[in-house]
Amino acid sequence: MIEFHKKIKELRKTQNITQEQLAGYLNISPQAVSRWECGVSQT
């Protein structure tokens, strides 16, 4: 099973959007997306 941080980054890349754009769609900070993708946080 693929790890969360790898999957979120993979999906973001396939949609050709930046971390900042994803953060805007989810109404969260770009830093939160970065932490997800680095595997530092999952919530």
N, C-alpha and C positions, 0 to 999 in steps of 0.2 A: 504494500500500500504506500502510495506516495505521501510524503510528509506535507503538512499544511503549508509551510513556508515555501516549499518548492512549487506546490500546486498553484498558490495564489500568484506567484511571479510568472509561472508558465501561462496561466490564463490571461493575465494582464498583458503579457507580451504578444499572445496570439490575437488579442483585440487591438494591439498597437496603440495602447494608451500609457501615459506616464503615471508615476506614483501620485503626482499632484492631481491629475485628472481623476484617478480612482478615488482618492481622498475626497474630492469634491462631490463625486457621485454618492459616496457613502456618508457625507457630512461629518468627516473626521479629519484629523490633521495628517499632513503628508508624513510626519514623523511616525505616526502609528502604522502606516502602510510599510514604511521602511523597516520598522521593528518586526512586523509580521514576516517580511521577506528575509530578514536576517535570522529569523528563528528565535528572536529575543522574547517576543510576546505573541500570544494567540488570542487575546481578548481585547 
